[in-house]
Amino acid sequence: MKFLIFFISVFLFADKLIVPIPENAPYNKEKAKLGKYLFFDTLLSRDKTVSCASCHNPKFGWADKRAVSIGVYGRKGFIQSPTVLNARFNFVQMWDGSCKNLKTQINLPIHNTFEMDMTNKLVEKRLNNSKFYKKEFQKIYHTKYITFDMVKDAIAEFEKALYTPNCKFDLYLKGKAKLTKEEKKGYMLFKVYGCIICHNGVNIGGNSFQKIGVIHPIKDCIGDRYSLTHNPADKCVYKVPTLRNIALTAPYFHDASAKTLLDAVEKMGYYNLGINIPIKDAKSIVKFLKTLTGKKPKFLEDSM
């Protein structure tokens, strides 16, 4: 009875569970411009072949279309690289939640031997040997010596600028747009099947840890919370990914096992609900998910 009341409450008040992205989220524009240079600069990788954008590619929703990313010297990663769009709204960063904010998250790819394989000192050495970066950092940080902490600060500020307001669904919530009949049906089914219980808030995800494989266990839980906490309750538990711009960021899940949105919806139905969602329903949910593609970050338009 309690579960039924909870489910009914979720359905009735679901519109309030998803919050539109603010049209103007604060960030430092000068730092963001500098961070943009750094984000796309291969100078930050040991063999000078990989940048942050190599694994978070603007062409693919600022994510990676590959199952795993390729780092320096052709080294393969072990988990799918998610989008950095709207990452500022996540309550923690990384699939396992190992980083509390954008700035601390930058440590991992920079230092990881399978990604950029750099040390703080080597980053500082290369940037301090650059006349361009010396000039830019001095203008913003008022110092003659570039530190790794400043580098992280600038990149994090750029990532803060990568937010995508006014998707069709946000506009619908604001009363400024109408959904098609099929999109409305998809939204209703998104609530009926309980997707909204985990995918809610401003990022429609990114605000809780949840288990994948609740009913039918999955085979590979690499990079889960358990690998960090060693708590048996955290096996196959991950930070819930954002659904914003989800139509742009295939493949899906930590292991890239879902190649399409339809595949992802059907897999979640099987693994977490223990049901085979009818194909018509799954397709309707996909129609709704496609309304979550937001506007291009204003900062990128202004800075081009």
Secondary structure as UniProt FT lines:
FT   HELIX           2..12
FT   HELIX           14..17
FT   HELIX           29..39
FT   HELIX           42..44
FT   TURN            46..47
FT   HELIX           52..55
FT   HELIX           58..60
FT   TURN            61..62
FT   HELIX           72..74
FT   TURN            85..86
FT   HELIX           87..89
FT   TURN            95..96
FT   HELIX           102..105
FT   HELIX           107..111
FT   TURN            113..116
FT   HELIX           120..128
FT   HELIX           131..141
FT   HELIX           148..160
FT   HELIX           168..173
FT   TURN            174..175
FT   HELIX           181..192
FT   TURN            193..194
FT   HELIX           195..198
FT   TURN            202..204
FT   STRAND          209..211
FT   TURN            222..223
FT   HELIX           226..229
FT   HELIX           232..234
FT   TURN            235..236
FT   STRAND          237..239
FT   TURN            244..245
FT   HELIX           246..248
FT   TURN            254..255
FT   HELIX           261..268
FT   HELIX           269..273
FT   HELIX           279..289
FT   HELIX           290..292
FT   HELIX           298..303
//
